[in-house]
Amino acid sequence: MENPVLTIVVPCYNEEEVLPETETRLSRVLNELVQDRLVSSASTILFVDDGSRDRTWALIEQFHISNPYVTGLKLAANAGHQNALLAGLMTAEAYSDCVISIDADLQDDTGVMREFVVRFREGYDVVYGVRKSRATDTWSKRATAQGFYKLMTKMGVNIRYNHADYRLLSKRALQSLEQFKEVNLFLRGIVPLIGFPSTEVYYDRLERFAGESKYPLKKMLAFALEGITSFSVKPIRFVTLTGFGFAVLSALAFIYALVGKFWGTTVSGWTSLILSIWFIGGVQLLALGLIGEYIGKIYKEVKRRPLYVIEKQMLTDVGKREYQQSAAEAAISIGGRYD
């Protein structure tokens, strides 16, 4: 097998504290892969600046000048982690045989990239990086993460347990991923839908090298809600079943009240009445909010706004040529579709 061109895609948001170490470690790994003839010498690292407010892009520009492996994309505004990652994947797809995505915080073990590439050369199109355990997490982080995966599974979402966005994708897997046009992006759920041969590589998750986590509890909950409502209609069905249950309870209460009326045993109860109204009102508001979440997603989808806008790009000459050719072909395809 001819040595494949590998691109390591790294989405970055305010990562100036950790980025120098990230560049050093990834360059070391990539250089070893090139020397061992596992990947082509044309392989690169693609940093994607997701609208950072610190010196992240300035550092990427410095790395690009001093390190032949480093390339970069600068998004015009903060598009979110998943969209920034997609921007890197779709850019790299034009000139790469395979792509490895990894976060900039160095919590994912870069040492297993060699095994990723070996599995790719064995014929796997998707290689998932999966954590062996969550021993380094706090109790709250471990409990919420495990609850997230279990909830997603119960909702019918095909998601790899303890896998985030550390994975390898082949060129044809990337081409298939490009066919998924939804705006509400949840890559952890989309990638398993591709269906090509896949495998898993297990590793120990490390402590964050520097800086602060970009996923506090609020963002984690929002991310979980995004994933569930993007891939499952079970919450809506649950609301329907809840409404049916209340209808049954109302019928039973009506029969009970009617019998009490005939037997003369009715007792006025202001507290129970008010509590019942509040409870049912709360359930109704919850149901409306959930339905609104789905309607909001439909609203986003029908507008078909771009997921990201690239302000600047620093690619190799070959990468730039292939990317521009790919973009031109896509423009011709779209023009032909609507003419």
N, C-alpha and C positions, 0 to 999 in steps of 0.2 A: 504493500500500500504506500502510495506517495505521501510524503509528510504533509499533513493537513495544516492549513492556515487557521490558527486559533486567535480569537479576540477575547480578552477578558474585559467584560463590561462592568463598570463600577459607578453606580449612581451616588452622587454626593450632594449633601445639603449642609452648609456651614460646618465643613469638616477640616478647617485649616490646622487644627491641633493634631489630628491623627494622619493627615494626608502624606506628609513626608515619609513616615514609617510605612504607610500602605504602599507608596510608590517603590520604596526600597525592597520590601518583601515580595511584592508581585513581580518586580523586575528580576529578582533573584530566581524565583520559581520559573519564570518564563525563559530565562537564560539557560537554566538547567535542562528544561524540556527541549530547547533548541539544540544544545550541545549533545544530548542523548538521542537526537534525531527522532524524537517523538512528534514534534511539530515543526513547521516550516520557519525559516529565519525571517519570513515576512509577517510573522505573528506580532500582535500588538496588544497594548492595554488601552482601553477607551474609557476615560473618565467623563462622566456626564454631570455637569454642574446644573443642579435643579434650582436655579434662581437664588443662589446663596448670597447672603448679605455680608459675608466676611471676605477673606483673601483666598477663598478656594480657587476661583478661576485664575487669579494671578499666579498661584502656585502651579496650576496645571500648565499654564503658558511657560513657566520656567522649566518644568519637567520636560515639556515638548522640545525645548531648545537643547537641553543637555542630555536627554535620554532618547535614543532612536526608537525605543519601544512605545513611548507614550504618545497617545493622540487624545483629542478632547472634543467635546460638544458643550456648548453653552446655551441653555434654554433661555428664552426671552423673559420668562417669569416662572415662579414656582408652580409646577404642574402636578406635584405629588410624586411619591416614591414610585408607584406602579407605572405611571406615565413616563417618568424619567427613565426607568428601566426599559420600558418598551421603546423609547426613542433610541437608546443605545443598541438594543437588539435589532431593530429594523435598519439602523444605519450599518451595523456590522454584517448583517445578512448579505449585503450586496457583494462583499469581498472576502468573506470568511467561509471556511468549511465547517467550523463548529465554534460555538460561543459559550463561555462560562460566565455566569453572572454571580456577583458577590458584593456584599455591602462594604462600605469603606471603613467600618469600625474595627475590623480585624478580629471579630468574635468567631467567624467561621475559619476553620483551620485551612490555611493555604497549602499545607503540605499534602493534602489529599487530591490536589488538582492533577497530580501525576496519575493517580488511579482513575480519575475522571477520563483522562485522555486515553488510557489503556483500554477502559471499557468501551469508549467510542470506537477505537480501532478494532475492537472485537465485533462491532456491528450494532451497538446500541445507539439509538437516536436521542434518547433522553436519559440522563444520569442524574438522579436526585441525591443531593447531599442531605443526610438525615442524622440528627443528633442522637448519640448513644443514650444520653440521660440529661436531666436538668438539675444536676447536683449543684451547679454554680448559681442557679437562680434563687431569688428570695422565695419565701413560702407563698406570698401573694402572687408573684409573677408565675410561679410554677402552677399554682391552682387555677389562675385565670387562663393560662395557656392550655393546660390539659382540658379545662372545661370548654374552651373554644374548639379544639379538635373533636371532642366528643359530640358537642352540639352540632358542628358542621356535618359529621357523619350521620347523626340521627336525622338531620334535615335532608339527607340524600345527596350531599355534595361529595364527589369523589376527590378526596384530598389525602395527601401523604402525611401520616402522623409524624410530628416533630420535624417537618420539612418547611423551610421558609422560602427564600428565593435564591439559595445556593444550588445551582444546577448547571449541567451542560446540555446544550441543544445543538443538534446537527443542522446543517443547512436546510435539508428538506423539512425538518421539524419547524424551523423558523419560517419557511415559506408557507407551511400550513397554519402556523400561528398568525400570519399576516391576513389570513382569510377570516379571522374572527374580528368583526367590525364593531363590537359593542363599545359604547362609551364608558359604561360602568365596569371598569377593568379590575379583575381579580385573577391574577396570573396563576396563583396556586391552584385554582379550580379549573382554569382554562387548559393549562398544559397537559393534565391527564386525559383531557378529551381528545387530544391529537391522535392517540392510539398507536403510535409507532413503538417498536421494541424499547423497553425501558428497564433500568435496574437501579439499585441503590448503593450508595457508598456511605458507611457510617463513620462518624468522627466525634471527638469531644469538643464541645463548644468552649471557647476561651472567654476570659474577662475582656471587657472593652479596653483598648489600649489607652485611649485618651478621649477627652470631650464628654458630652452628655448624650444620653439616649434620645433619639428623635421620635420615639414611640412611647410617650407616657400613657397612663391608663385611659385617658379620654380618647386618644387616637387609636388605641388598641380596641376599645369598644366600638368606635366608629368603623374601624376596619372589619371587625367581626360582623357588624350589621350590614356593611357593604357586601361582604362575601355571601352571607345568608340570603339576602334579598336579591342578589344577582343570579343565584343558582337554584333557588328553591321557592316554590309557591306553598310550601307546607304551612308557613305562618298564616297565610290567608285562609287556608283550609281549617286551621286551628280556630281562627276567629269565627268561621262558619259553624263549626261544631259547638263552640262556646255559645253562640247565638241560639242554636238549636236546643242546647241544654237549658238555657234560660227560658226558652219557650215552653219546654216540658215542665220546668219548675213553676212557671206562671200558671199553667193549666192545673197543676196539682194544687197550687195555692187558691185558685179560683174555686175548685171543687170543695176544698177545705172550708173556705169562707162561706160558700153556699150552704153547706151542711150545717155550719155553725149558725147561720141565719135562721134556718128552719128550726133548729133545736134551741135557739135563744141563748147560746153560750158565747156570743161575740163579746170581745173585750177590746176597748180602744187602746191602741199602743203607739204613741207618738214617736218614741225612741226607735222602735224596730222599723217603723215606716221610714223615718229619716235615714237610718243606716242603710236600709235597702235601696233607697233612692240614690244615696251617695255611691254605694258600691256599684250599682248598675250603671250609673252615670260615668264612673271611673272606667269601667270596662268598655263602655261605648267610646269614650275619648281615646282609650288605648287602641281600640279597633280602627277608629278613624285615622289616628296617627300612623298606624301600620299600613293601612290602605293608601294614605297619602305618601308614604315612603315609596311604594311601588309606582304610584302615579308620577312622583317626582323623577323616578328613573326613566319612565316612558318619555317624560318631558325632555330629559337630557338626551335620550336616544334620538328622538325625532328631529332635534335641532342639528345634529350631525356636525357639531363644532369640532375643530381639530383638537386632539388630545394634548398636543404640545406644539410649540413654535421654536425652531432652532434659530438662535441669533448669530452664533459663530460656530465654526467647525475647524478643527486642526487635524487633518488626516494625513496619512502618507500619500505620496503621489499616486501609487497604485490604488490605494483605498479610495482616494478622491475621484479618480477616473471611473472606477467601478460604481461608486455611489452615484455619481452624476449620470452615468449611463442607465443605471437602474431607475433613477428618478424620472429620466426622460421617457423610458419605456412605460413606466406607470402612468405618466401624463398622457401618452398616446393612447393607452388602454382606456383610460377614463374618458378621453375625448371621443374615442370610437364608440363607447358604450352609450353616450348621451346625444351624439349627433343624429 
